[in-house]
């Protein structure tokens, strides 16, 4: 589960150079594939556990995430992780997609036609990867990342396929 969140955090922290991004509420969908059935099942199980949290714990997680303008991730029927996040006007001015980069990470973005190619490296948690983000105007994007998680029992590979779409000009009020 930690690897999933790392990959999603890095992916969504990428700045889409030379593109404009609408401020407001965005829906984010991501699918992580490791090529290892046991690991993929463990990720699905972790998402199911998140969905089955007792009401008090779920409220606590929802409150913490809402303070950062993000909804609790939900597992969709197709295995994708779905959540909403807010792009502030300041983030839009920086051409920053929703969410913040977690951990001690550095990234390099190379502008290309229609988006950006990205590489990243994190020391805490240990991971690295590369991929592409392609914008569809100012209100949608697709992305594909190859991620190597170097923490735990040796390197593990994952592919993260994501897309985002703008939903509304305003975001829910933060608690």
GUKEPA-554152 format. One line per 3 residues: number of its first residue (from 1); their letters; for each residue x negated, y, z negated of N, C-alpha, C. Coordinates in nm, 3 decimals, padded with zeros to 5 digits. Layout:
! residues N
NUM> A> X Y Z X Y Z X Y Z; ...
***
This chain:
! residues 175
1> XXX> -00.083 -00.119 00.000 00.000 00.000 00.000 -00.087 00.125 00.000; -00.198 00.119 -00.077 -00.288 00.234 -00.084 -00.341 00.268 00.055; -00.378 00.164 00.134 -00.430 00.186 00.268 -00.326 00.254 00.355
4> XXX> -00.200 00.213 00.341 -00.092 00.274 00.419 -00.083 00.422 00.388; -00.081 00.457 00.262 -00.069 00.597 00.223 -00.189 00.679 00.267; -00.310 00.620 00.261 -00.430 00.690 00.308 -00.415 00.723 00.455
7> XXX> -00.380 00.621 00.533 -00.368 00.641 00.677 -00.262 00.745 00.710; -00.148 00.738 00.643 -00.043 00.836 00.668 -00.085 00.975 00.627; -00.153 00.987 00.515 -00.196 01.118 00.468 -00.296 01.180 00.564
10> XXX> -00.392 01.101 00.609 -00.491 01.154 00.704 -00.423 01.191 00.834; -00.338 01.104 00.883 -00.269 01.129 01.009 -00.190 01.258 01.005; -00.115 01.278 00.901 -00.026 01.393 00.898 -00.096 01.521 00.856
13> XXX> -00.221 01.513 00.814 -00.295 01.633 00.779 -00.365 01.692 00.901; -00.362 01.620 01.011 -00.432 01.664 01.131 -00.369 01.792 01.185; -00.454 01.882 01.224 -00.405 02.005 01.286 -00.397 01.982 01.436
16> XXX> -00.287 02.017 01.494 -00.266 02.002 01.638 -00.315 02.128 01.708; -00.441 02.130 01.741 -00.503 02.248 01.801 -00.435 02.285 01.933; -00.432 02.412 01.961 -00.380 02.469 02.086 -00.231 02.439 02.107
19> XXX> -00.161 02.402 02.004 -00.018 02.379 02.013 00.049 02.462 01.906; 00.178 02.490 01.926 00.254 02.553 01.820 00.338 02.447 01.752; 00.369 02.468 01.626 00.447 02.374 01.548 00.558 02.453 01.480
22> XXX> 00.680 02.405 01.492 00.793 02.473 01.429 00.790 02.455 01.278; 00.812 02.563 01.203 00.829 02.545 01.059 00.967 02.486 01.030; 00.978 02.419 00.917 01.106 02.361 00.877 01.092 02.215 00.839
25> XXX> 01.204 02.146 00.839 01.210 02.007 00.797 01.176 01.914 00.913; 01.085 01.819 00.887 01.041 01.722 00.987 01.070 01.581 00.937; 01.103 01.492 01.029 01.112 01.350 01.000 00.987 01.283 01.054
28> XXX> 00.925 01.199 00.970 00.803 01.129 01.007 00.828 00.979 01.002; 00.787 00.908 01.105 00.802 00.763 01.113 00.666 00.702 01.143; 00.626 00.602 01.066 00.497 00.538 01.087 00.509 00.387 01.073
31> XXX> 00.432 00.319 01.154 00.425 00.172 01.148 00.278 00.136 01.136; 00.247 00.053 01.037 00.109 00.008 01.014 00.102 -00.139 01.051; 00.005 -00.171 01.135 -00.018 -00.310 01.172 -00.164 -00.343 01.144
34> XXX> -00.186 -00.453 01.072 -00.322 -00.492 01.038 -00.372 -00.608 01.123; -00.281 -00.679 01.189 -00.320 -00.798 01.261 -00.333 -00.919 01.169; -00.306 -00.898 01.041 -00.312 -01.005 00.943 -00.172 -01.019 00.884
37> XXX> -00.106 -01.131 00.912 00.033 -01.149 00.870 00.049 -01.135 00.719; -00.047 -01.187 00.642 -00.037 -01.180 00.496 -00.044 -01.034 00.448; -00.135 -00.957 00.505 -00.147 -00.817 00.467 -00.024 -00.738 00.510
40> XXX> 00.024 -00.763 00.631 00.145 -00.693 00.678 00.264 -00.725 00.589; 00.275 -00.850 00.543 00.384 -00.887 00.452 00.368 -00.818 00.317; 00.242 -00.802 00.271 00.218 -00.734 00.143 00.260 -00.587 00.153
43> XXX> 00.233 -00.523 00.267 00.275 -00.385 00.287 00.427 -00.376 00.285; 00.494 -00.467 00.355 00.641 -00.468 00.354 00.696 -00.490 00.214; 00.631 -00.580 00.139 00.676 -00.606 00.002 00.660 -00.483 -00.085
46> XXX> 00.549 -00.410 -00.068 00.527 -00.289 -00.147 00.634 -00.185 -00.116; 00.671 -00.172 00.011 00.777 -00.078 00.048 00.911 -00.121 -00.011; 00.937 -00.250 -00.012 01.060 -00.300 -00.073 01.064 -00.270 -00.222
49> XXX> 00.949 -00.285 -00.289 00.942 -00.255 -00.432 00.970 -00.108 -00.457; 00.919 -00.022 -00.370 00.945 00.121 -00.383 01.095 00.147 -00.374; 01.161 00.080 -00.281 01.305 00.098 -00.263 01.385 00.045 -00.383
52> XXX> 01.329 -00.052 -00.454 01.402 -00.117 -00.564 01.362 -00.064 -00.702; 01.297 00.051 -00.709 01.259 00.105 -00.839 01.382 00.129 -00.926; 01.368 00.109 -01.057 01.479 00.144 -01.147 01.512 00.293 -01.132
55> XXX> 01.637 00.331 -01.156 01.680 00.470 -01.133 01.590 00.575 -01.200; 01.547 00.552 -01.322 01.464 00.651 -01.392 01.328 00.668 -01.324; 01.266 00.556 -01.284 01.137 00.564 -01.216 01.153 00.627 -01.079
58> XXX> 01.258 00.590 -01.009 01.281 00.646 -00.876 01.301 00.798 -00.885; 01.376 00.842 -00.985 01.397 00.986 -01.003 01.265 01.057 -01.030; 01.178 00.995 -01.107 01.047 01.054 -01.137 00.963 01.066 -01.010
61> XXX> 00.959 00.959 -00.929 00.884 00.961 -00.804 00.943 01.065 -00.708; 01.076 01.067 -00.697 01.142 01.164 -00.609 01.111 01.307 -00.651; 01.113 01.334 -00.781 01.083 01.468 -00.832 00.940 01.509 -00.799
64> XXX> 00.846 01.418 -00.822 00.706 01.449 -00.795 00.684 01.478 -00.647; 00.742 01.395 -00.561 00.724 01.415 -00.418 00.797 01.540 -00.370; 00.915 01.567 -00.425 00.992 01.686 -00.385 00.916 01.814 -00.416
67> XXX> 00.838 01.814 -00.525 00.758 01.932 -00.558 00.657 01.963 -00.449; 00.622 01.860 -00.369 00.529 01.878 -00.258 00.601 01.885 -00.124; 00.734 01.898 -00.128 00.811 01.912 -00.005 00.826 01.785 00.076
70> XXX> 00.815 01.669 00.010 00.817 01.541 00.079 00.923 01.451 00.017; 00.989 01.372 00.101 01.086 01.275 00.048 01.016 01.144 00.015; 01.082 01.061 -00.063 01.032 00.928 -00.092 01.038 00.846 00.036
73> XXX> 00.928 00.778 00.074 00.932 00.697 00.195 01.036 00.587 00.186; 01.100 00.559 00.299 01.197 00.451 00.307 01.156 00.357 00.419; 01.173 00.228 00.396 01.143 00.129 00.499 01.263 00.119 00.592
76> XXX> 01.240 00.141 00.720 01.346 00.128 00.820 01.359 -00.019 00.860; 01.467 -00.054 00.924 01.492 -00.193 00.962 01.387 -00.246 01.060; 01.321 -00.158 01.135 01.219 -00.202 01.230 01.079 -00.208 01.168
79> XXX> 01.070 -00.193 01.035 00.941 -00.202 00.967 00.867 -00.071 00.958; 00.923 00.034 01.012 00.858 00.165 01.003 00.884 00.227 00.868; 00.791 00.310 00.827 00.804 00.388 00.705 00.857 00.524 00.747
82> XXX> 00.971 00.565 00.691 01.037 00.690 00.730 01.041 00.783 00.609; 01.009 00.910 00.634 01.019 01.011 00.530 01.040 01.147 00.594; 01.076 01.244 00.512 01.086 01.381 00.560 00.983 01.466 00.486
85> XXX> 00.942 01.572 00.552 00.844 01.663 00.493 00.870 01.802 00.547; 00.826 01.900 00.471 00.848 02.040 00.507 00.721 02.101 00.565; 00.736 02.172 00.676 00.628 02.254 00.731 00.661 02.397 00.695
88> XXX> 00.579 02.456 00.611 00.600 02.595 00.572 00.560 02.688 00.687; 00.605 02.812 00.685 00.559 02.906 00.789 00.407 02.919 00.791; 00.343 02.909 00.674 00.197 02.918 00.667 00.132 02.797 00.735
91> XXX> 00.188 02.678 00.713 00.136 02.558 00.779 00.155 02.570 00.930; 00.271 02.619 00.973 00.297 02.634 01.115 00.196 02.732 01.177; 00.163 02.840 01.106 00.066 02.936 01.157 -00.072 02.871 01.172
94> XXX> -00.104 02.775 01.084 -00.233 02.702 01.093 -00.224 02.585 01.190; -00.105 02.563 01.249 -00.080 02.450 01.340 -00.104 02.318 01.269; -00.056 02.309 01.147 -00.076 02.192 01.062 00.051 02.109 01.054
97> XXX> 00.039 01.981 01.087 00.153 01.891 01.074 00.181 01.866 00.926; 00.299 01.813 00.892 00.339 01.799 00.751 00.246 01.713 00.667; 00.246 01.740 00.539 00.175 01.672 00.433 00.031 01.720 00.420
100> XXX> -00.029 01.680 00.312 -00.167 01.720 00.284 -00.256 01.597 00.290; -00.381 01.622 00.327 -00.478 01.515 00.330 -00.511 01.476 00.187; -00.507 01.348 00.157 -00.534 01.298 00.023 -00.676 01.243 00.017
103> XXX> -00.735 01.247 -00.101 -00.868 01.191 -00.119 -00.976 01.287 -00.074; -01.100 01.238 -00.079 -01.216 01.318 -00.039 -01.248 01.281 00.106; -01.193 01.360 00.197 -01.203 01.328 00.339 -01.254 01.446 00.420
106> XXX> -01.319 01.413 00.529 -01.354 01.513 00.629 -01.299 01.463 00.762; -01.265 01.557 00.848 -01.214 01.517 00.979 -01.265 01.615 01.084; -01.266 01.565 01.206 -01.305 01.648 01.320 -01.196 01.633 01.425
109> XXX> -01.147 01.747 01.472 -01.044 01.747 01.576 -01.104 01.802 01.704; -01.077 01.733 01.815 -01.123 01.778 01.946 -00.999 01.806 02.030; -00.976 01.934 02.063 -00.858 01.965 02.145 -00.866 01.898 02.282
112> XXX> -00.755 01.843 02.325 -00.741 01.783 02.457 -00.606 01.827 02.512; -00.586 01.806 02.640 -00.459 01.843 02.700 -00.344 01.776 02.626; -00.253 01.855 02.573 -00.135 01.803 02.506 -00.152 01.765 02.361
115> XXX> -00.269 01.789 02.302 -00.285 01.752 02.162 -00.428 01.758 02.114; -00.465 01.656 02.038 -00.597 01.655 01.975 -00.641 01.510 01.956; -00.771 01.487 01.975 -00.833 01.360 01.935 -00.897 01.385 01.801
118> XXX> -00.893 01.287 01.713 -00.940 01.307 01.577 -01.027 01.190 01.531; -01.127 01.222 01.450 -01.202 01.121 01.376 -01.202 01.167 01.231; -01.208 01.071 01.138 -01.211 01.109 00.997 -01.293 01.007 00.919
121> XXX> -01.339 01.054 00.803 -01.413 00.968 00.711 -01.377 01.012 00.569; -01.348 00.915 00.484 -01.313 00.942 00.345 -01.406 00.864 00.253; -01.449 00.929 00.144 -01.532 00.861 00.046 -01.452 00.810 -00.072
124> XXX> -01.339 00.871 -00.099 -01.257 00.829 -00.213 -01.111 00.848 -00.178; -01.045 00.745 -00.133 -01.087 00.607 -00.113 -01.167 00.591 00.015; -01.254 00.490 00.019 -01.343 00.468 00.132 -01.265 00.419 00.254
127> XXX> -01.264 00.502 00.358 -01.196 00.466 00.483 -01.247 00.557 00.593; -01.222 00.516 00.716 -01.261 00.597 00.831 -01.172 00.558 00.948; -01.176 00.638 01.054 -01.096 00.604 01.169 -01.099 00.709 01.277
130> XXX> -01.025 00.680 01.382 -01.015 00.774 01.494 -00.881 00.751 01.562; -00.839 00.850 01.640 -00.713 00.837 01.710 -00.675 00.961 01.787; -00.550 00.964 01.829 -00.499 01.073 01.910 -00.364 01.120 01.855
133> XXX> -00.343 01.251 01.864 -00.213 01.310 01.835 -00.172 01.385 01.961; -00.053 01.357 02.009 -00.003 01.423 02.129 00.127 01.494 02.095; 00.132 01.622 02.126 00.249 01.705 02.097 00.347 01.699 02.213
136> XXX> 00.476 01.701 02.181 00.582 01.718 02.279 00.647 01.851 02.247; 00.591 01.955 02.300 00.639 02.089 02.267 00.603 02.122 02.124; 00.687 02.205 02.060 00.659 02.247 01.923 00.741 02.171 01.820
139> XXX> 00.817 02.069 01.865 00.908 02.004 01.772 00.900 01.852 01.770; 00.791 01.795 01.823 00.774 01.649 01.817 00.629 01.614 01.847; 00.587 01.499 01.795 00.454 01.449 01.827 00.454 01.297 01.817
142> XXX> 00.356 01.236 01.883 00.327 01.095 01.866 00.179 01.085 01.830; 00.144 00.979 01.759 00.006 00.962 01.718 -00.028 00.814 01.707; -00.153 00.784 01.731 -00.204 00.648 01.715 -00.342 00.659 01.652
145> XXX> -00.362 00.586 01.542 -00.490 00.586 01.471 -00.538 00.444 01.449; -00.668 00.424 01.466 -00.735 00.301 01.426 -00.805 00.333 01.295; -00.772 00.261 01.189 -00.822 00.291 01.055 -00.899 00.171 01.002
148> XXX> -01.014 00.199 00.939 -01.090 00.097 00.868 -01.089 00.133 00.721; -01.035 00.045 00.638 -01.035 00.064 00.493 -01.158 -00.009 00.439; -01.250 00.063 00.376 -01.374 00.005 00.326 -01.373 -00.019 00.176
151> XXX> -01.258 -00.004 00.113 -01.251 -00.032 -00.030 -01.201 -00.174 -00.050; -01.231 -00.233 -00.162 -01.185 -00.369 -00.190 -01.281 -00.473 -00.138; -01.226 -00.584 -00.090 -01.307 -00.699 -00.050 -01.347 -00.691 00.097
154> XXX> -01.427 -00.594 00.133 -01.474 -00.581 00.270 -01.383 -00.497 00.357; -01.433 -00.457 00.474 -01.355 -00.371 00.563 -01.230 -00.441 00.615; -01.122 -00.364 00.621 -00.997 -00.412 00.678 -00.952 -00.313 00.783
157> XXX> -00.908 -00.364 00.896 -00.865 -00.281 01.009 -00.713 -00.266 01.008; -00.667 -00.150 01.054 -00.523 -00.127 01.070 -00.501 -00.030 01.185; -00.389 -00.044 01.250 -00.345 00.051 01.351 -00.222 00.120 01.296
160> XXX> -00.220 00.252 01.301 -00.106 00.330 01.255 -00.047 00.402 01.375; 00.077 00.368 01.408 00.151 00.434 01.515 00.254 00.523 01.448; 00.255 00.651 01.483 00.346 00.745 01.417 00.412 00.838 01.518
163> XXX> 00.524 00.892 01.473 00.587 01.001 01.548 00.656 01.091 01.449; 00.671 01.213 01.488 00.740 01.310 01.405 00.832 01.393 01.491; 00.940 01.439 01.428 01.031 01.527 01.502 01.089 01.629 01.406
166> XXX> 01.107 01.747 01.457 01.163 01.859 01.382 01.312 01.835 01.366; 01.361 01.856 01.243 01.504 01.835 01.215 01.582 01.965 01.195; 01.523 02.060 01.123 01.598 02.182 01.086 01.502 02.295 01.052
169> XXX> 01.553 02.417 01.064 01.470 02.534 01.035 01.443 02.554 00.886; 01.529 02.499 00.801 01.509 02.517 00.657 01.483 02.384 00.590; 01.414 02.391 00.477 01.381 02.273 00.398 01.461 02.275 00.269
172> XXX> 01.483 02.156 00.210 01.549 02.155 00.080 01.469 02.235 -00.022; 01.536 02.296 -00.115 01.470 02.373 -00.220 01.385 02.279 -00.304; 01.266 02.326 -00.341 01.179 02.247 -00.429 01.222 02.263 -00.572
175> X> 01.213 02.153 -00.650 01.253 02.162 -00.790 01.162 02.253 -00.870
***
